[in-house]
Amino acid sequence: MKNKKYWKNNGTKENPTYDFIYPRSWSEEKILEENKRNIEKIKNRKCEWVDHLEHMPKNIMIALINEMERGNILKSISNNNWPNNGSIVVSFRDKFHEENKKLSGIQWRELNDPHYCKEEIAEIFNKVEYLLIN
């Protein structure tokens, strides 16, 4: 299991959706350990799924890293051109921490839509919307 990939592309090569799928046998502690490794991969840009975050604007990347450092687990990264051409949507397991809802340059909304998400953090950059959702 040491070299097993926990990120799986469930989209296409052109429009990937990388889902983080960990074994059901993992404890919460093991999931958080993997989350810490994912933070380092993002900061060091050291894997395929991280490449899709390189176009994310600064403020939303700050929120993304802050959420992970506070223990919120990434569920997926989608580059499927929704809601705009070039948009990237990152999904988290848990609700967002209060300090990330108030960061400069982003917009937080509570939606509680069972078909979409509970909350979203958005930043629009060059007419493209980037989203963090849970």
ChimeraX commands (.cxc) that place a marker at each C-alpha (Angstrom):
marker #1 position 0.00,0.00,0.00 radius 0.5
marker #1 position 2.99,2.28,0.37 radius 0.5
marker #1 position 3.02,3.40,-3.28 radius 0.5
marker #1 position -0.74,3.30,-3.86 radius 0.5
marker #1 position -2.21,6.42,-5.47 radius 0.5
marker #1 position -5.08,7.91,-3.49 radius 0.5
marker #1 position -5.89,10.51,-6.16 radius 0.5
marker #1 position -7.89,9.15,-9.08 radius 0.5
marker #1 position -8.88,11.05,-12.23 radius 0.5
marker #1 position -12.59,10.37,-12.66 radius 0.5
marker #1 position -12.86,12.91,-15.47 radius 0.5
marker #1 position -11.13,13.08,-18.82 radius 0.5
marker #1 position -7.59,14.02,-19.78 radius 0.5
marker #1 position -8.82,17.38,-21.11 radius 0.5
marker #1 position -11.20,18.04,-18.17 radius 0.5
marker #1 position -9.88,16.10,-15.19 radius 0.5
marker #1 position -11.65,15.60,-11.89 radius 0.5
marker #1 position -9.23,14.24,-9.32 radius 0.5
marker #1 position -10.92,12.56,-6.37 radius 0.5
marker #1 position -9.11,11.77,-3.13 radius 0.5
marker #1 position -10.10,8.21,-2.27 radius 0.5
marker #1 position -8.58,6.76,0.86 radius 0.5
marker #1 position -9.14,3.25,2.23 radius 0.5
marker #1 position -12.16,2.86,4.51 radius 0.5
marker #1 position -9.88,1.24,7.05 radius 0.5
marker #1 position -7.98,4.49,7.62 radius 0.5
marker #1 position -8.43,6.20,10.96 radius 0.5
marker #1 position -9.04,9.93,11.18 radius 0.5
marker #1 position -5.41,10.29,12.28 radius 0.5
marker #1 position -4.17,8.52,9.11 radius 0.5
marker #1 position -6.42,10.73,6.93 radius 0.5
marker #1 position -4.97,13.85,8.61 radius 0.5
marker #1 position -1.42,12.54,8.05 radius 0.5
marker #1 position -2.16,12.13,4.35 radius 0.5
marker #1 position -3.69,15.63,4.32 radius 0.5
marker #1 position -0.37,17.00,5.65 radius 0.5
marker #1 position 1.49,15.20,2.84 radius 0.5
marker #1 position -0.97,16.74,0.35 radius 0.5
marker #1 position -0.20,20.21,1.73 radius 0.5
marker #1 position 3.49,19.64,1.04 radius 0.5
marker #1 position 2.71,18.36,-2.47 radius 0.5
marker #1 position 0.75,21.55,-3.16 radius 0.5
marker #1 position 3.44,23.83,-1.75 radius 0.5
marker #1 position 6.19,21.99,-3.65 radius 0.5
marker #1 position 4.10,21.29,-6.78 radius 0.5
marker #1 position 5.12,17.65,-6.75 radius 0.5
marker #1 position 2.38,15.59,-8.41 radius 0.5
marker #1 position 0.01,15.51,-11.36 radius 0.5
marker #1 position -3.16,16.69,-9.61 radius 0.5
marker #1 position -1.35,19.70,-8.11 radius 0.5
marker #1 position -0.64,21.05,-11.61 radius 0.5
marker #1 position -4.33,21.90,-11.89 radius 0.5
marker #1 position -4.06,24.32,-8.99 radius 0.5
marker #1 position -1.30,26.44,-10.56 radius 0.5
marker #1 position -3.78,28.87,-12.11 radius 0.5
marker #1 position -5.70,29.44,-8.88 radius 0.5
marker #1 position -5.53,33.08,-7.77 radius 0.5
marker #1 position -3.53,34.02,-4.68 radius 0.5
marker #1 position -6.37,34.72,-2.23 radius 0.5
marker #1 position -8.25,31.51,-2.86 radius 0.5
marker #1 position -4.99,29.52,-2.64 radius 0.5
marker #1 position -4.42,31.07,0.78 radius 0.5
marker #1 position -7.89,29.89,1.84 radius 0.5
marker #1 position -7.24,26.43,0.37 radius 0.5
marker #1 position -3.96,25.97,2.26 radius 0.5
marker #1 position -5.44,27.46,5.46 radius 0.5
marker #1 position -8.32,24.98,5.35 radius 0.5
marker #1 position -5.99,22.04,4.89 radius 0.5
marker #1 position -3.62,23.23,7.65 radius 0.5
marker #1 position -6.61,23.41,10.00 radius 0.5
marker #1 position -7.52,19.80,9.20 radius 0.5
marker #1 position -10.13,20.17,6.45 radius 0.5
marker #1 position -9.64,17.32,3.98 radius 0.5
marker #1 position -9.58,17.76,0.21 radius 0.5
marker #1 position -12.15,15.59,-1.55 radius 0.5
marker #1 position -11.66,16.56,-5.18 radius 0.5
marker #1 position -10.11,18.97,-7.66 radius 0.5
marker #1 position -12.04,19.59,-10.84 radius 0.5
marker #1 position -10.89,21.38,-13.95 radius 0.5
marker #1 position -14.05,20.85,-16.02 radius 0.5
marker #1 position -14.64,24.47,-17.11 radius 0.5
marker #1 position -17.60,25.02,-14.79 radius 0.5
marker #1 position -18.90,27.61,-13.96 radius 0.5
marker #1 position -16.64,29.36,-16.50 radius 0.5
marker #1 position -14.15,28.24,-19.11 radius 0.5
marker #1 position -10.94,27.83,-17.10 radius 0.5
marker #1 position -12.64,27.51,-13.69 radius 0.5
marker #1 position -11.24,25.18,-11.07 radius 0.5
marker #1 position -13.44,23.79,-8.30 radius 0.5
marker #1 position -11.91,22.29,-5.15 radius 0.5
marker #1 position -14.16,20.31,-2.85 radius 0.5
marker #1 position -13.55,19.88,0.90 radius 0.5
marker #1 position -14.98,17.38,3.35 radius 0.5
marker #1 position -15.93,19.77,6.16 radius 0.5
marker #1 position -17.38,23.25,6.60 radius 0.5
marker #1 position -14.98,26.18,6.27 radius 0.5
marker #1 position -13.25,27.83,9.20 radius 0.5
marker #1 position -14.46,31.33,10.09 radius 0.5
marker #1 position -11.18,33.13,9.32 radius 0.5
marker #1 position -11.22,31.85,5.73 radius 0.5
marker #1 position -14.73,33.18,5.15 radius 0.5
marker #1 position -13.45,36.72,5.68 radius 0.5
marker #1 position -10.21,36.77,3.69 radius 0.5
marker #1 position -9.60,39.76,1.47 radius 0.5
marker #1 position -10.40,39.27,-2.21 radius 0.5
marker #1 position -12.76,36.33,-1.83 radius 0.5
marker #1 position -16.50,35.92,-1.40 radius 0.5
marker #1 position -18.06,33.39,0.99 radius 0.5
marker #1 position -21.64,32.19,0.63 radius 0.5
marker #1 position -23.70,29.72,2.61 radius 0.5
marker #1 position -25.91,27.73,0.25 radius 0.5
marker #1 position -27.01,24.54,2.04 radius 0.5
marker #1 position -28.03,23.05,-1.29 radius 0.5
marker #1 position -28.16,19.24,-0.92 radius 0.5
marker #1 position -27.46,18.83,-4.67 radius 0.5
marker #1 position -24.48,21.21,-4.75 radius 0.5
marker #1 position -22.81,22.19,-1.50 radius 0.5
marker #1 position -23.21,23.75,1.94 radius 0.5
marker #1 position -20.81,26.65,1.38 radius 0.5
marker #1 position -18.60,28.10,-1.28 radius 0.5
marker #1 position -15.61,30.42,-1.29 radius 0.5
marker #1 position -15.13,32.15,-4.63 radius 0.5
marker #1 position -12.58,34.42,-6.26 radius 0.5
marker #1 position -12.98,35.90,-9.70 radius 0.5
marker #1 position -9.75,36.56,-11.56 radius 0.5
marker #1 position -9.56,37.62,-15.23 radius 0.5
marker #1 position -13.32,36.96,-15.56 radius 0.5
marker #1 position -12.89,33.35,-14.41 radius 0.5
marker #1 position -14.50,32.11,-11.20 radius 0.5
marker #1 position -12.51,29.78,-8.93 radius 0.5
marker #1 position -14.36,27.92,-6.17 radius 0.5
marker #1 position -13.79,26.06,-2.93 radius 0.5
marker #1 position -16.88,24.12,-1.88 radius 0.5
marker #1 position -17.94,21.70,0.82 radius 0.5
marker link #1:1,2 radius 0.2
marker link #1:2,3 radius 0.2
marker link #1:3,4 radius 0.2
marker link #1:4,5 radius 0.2
marker link #1:5,6 radius 0.2
marker link #1:6,7 radius 0.2
marker link #1:7,8 radius 0.2
marker link #1:8,9 radius 0.2
marker link #1:9,10 radius 0.2
marker link #1:10,11 radius 0.2
marker link #1:11,12 radius 0.2
marker link #1:12,13 radius 0.2
marker link #1:13,14 radius 0.2
marker link #1:14,15 radius 0.2
marker link #1:15,16 radius 0.2
marker link #1:16,17 radius 0.2
marker link #1:17,18 radius 0.2
marker link #1:18,19 radius 0.2
marker link #1:19,20 radius 0.2
marker link #1:20,21 radius 0.2
marker link #1:21,22 radius 0.2
marker link #1:22,23 radius 0.2
marker link #1:23,24 radius 0.2
marker link #1:24,25 radius 0.2
marker link #1:25,26 radius 0.2
marker link #1:26,27 radius 0.2
marker link #1:27,28 radius 0.2
marker link #1:28,29 radius 0.2
marker link #1:29,30 radius 0.2
marker link #1:30,31 radius 0.2
marker link #1:31,32 radius 0.2
marker link #1:32,33 radius 0.2
marker link #1:33,34 radius 0.2
marker link #1:34,35 radius 0.2
marker link #1:35,36 radius 0.2
marker link #1:36,37 radius 0.2
marker link #1:37,38 radius 0.2
marker link #1:38,39 radius 0.2
marker link #1:39,40 radius 0.2
marker link #1:40,41 radius 0.2
marker link #1:41,42 radius 0.2
marker link #1:42,43 radius 0.2
marker link #1:43,44 radius 0.2
marker link #1:44,45 radius 0.2
marker link #1:45,46 radius 0.2
marker link #1:46,47 radius 0.2
marker link #1:47,48 radius 0.2
marker link #1:48,49 radius 0.2
marker link #1:49,50 radius 0.2
marker link #1:50,51 radius 0.2
marker link #1:51,52 radius 0.2
marker link #1:52,53 radius 0.2
marker link #1:53,54 radius 0.2
marker link #1:54,55 radius 0.2
marker link #1:55,56 radius 0.2
marker link #1:56,57 radius 0.2
marker link #1:57,58 radius 0.2
marker link #1:58,59 radius 0.2
marker link #1:59,60 radius 0.2
marker link #1:60,61 radius 0.2
marker link #1:61,62 radius 0.2
marker link #1:62,63 radius 0.2
marker link #1:63,64 radius 0.2
marker link #1:64,65 radius 0.2
marker link #1:65,66 radius 0.2
marker link #1:66,67 radius 0.2
marker link #1:67,68 radius 0.2
marker link #1:68,69 radius 0.2
marker link #1:69,70 radius 0.2
marker link #1:70,71 radius 0.2
marker link #1:71,72 radius 0.2
marker link #1:72,73 radius 0.2
marker link #1:73,74 radius 0.2
marker link #1:74,75 radius 0.2
marker link #1:75,76 radius 0.2
marker link #1:76,77 radius 0.2
marker link #1:77,78 radius 0.2
marker link #1:78,79 radius 0.2
marker link #1:79,80 radius 0.2
marker link #1:80,81 radius 0.2
marker link #1:81,82 radius 0.2
marker link #1:82,83 radius 0.2
marker link #1:83,84 radius 0.2
marker link #1:84,85 radius 0.2
marker link #1:85,86 radius 0.2
marker link #1:86,87 radius 0.2
marker link #1:87,88 radius 0.2
marker link #1:88,89 radius 0.2
marker link #1:89,90 radius 0.2
marker link #1:90,91 radius 0.2
marker link #1:91,92 radius 0.2
marker link #1:92,93 radius 0.2
marker link #1:93,94 radius 0.2
marker link #1:94,95 radius 0.2
marker link #1:95,96 radius 0.2
marker link #1:96,97 radius 0.2
marker link #1:97,98 radius 0.2
marker link #1:98,99 radius 0.2
marker link #1:99,100 radius 0.2
marker link #1:100,101 radius 0.2
marker link #1:101,102 radius 0.2
marker link #1:102,103 radius 0.2
marker link #1:103,104 radius 0.2
marker link #1:104,105 radius 0.2
marker link #1:105,106 radius 0.2
marker link #1:106,107 radius 0.2
marker link #1:107,108 radius 0.2
marker link #1:108,109 radius 0.2
marker link #1:109,110 radius 0.2
marker link #1:110,111 radius 0.2
marker link #1:111,112 radius 0.2
marker link #1:112,113 radius 0.2
marker link #1:113,114 radius 0.2
marker link #1:114,115 radius 0.2
marker link #1:115,116 radius 0.2
marker link #1:116,117 radius 0.2
marker link #1:117,118 radius 0.2
marker link #1:118,119 radius 0.2
marker link #1:119,120 radius 0.2
marker link #1:120,121 radius 0.2
marker link #1:121,122 radius 0.2
marker link #1:122,123 radius 0.2
marker link #1:123,124 radius 0.2
marker link #1:124,125 radius 0.2
marker link #1:125,126 radius 0.2
marker link #1:126,127 radius 0.2
marker link #1:127,128 radius 0.2
marker link #1:128,129 radius 0.2
marker link #1:129,130 radius 0.2
marker link #1:130,131 radius 0.2
marker link #1:131,132 radius 0.2
marker link #1:132,133 radius 0.2
marker link #1:133,134 radius 0.2
view
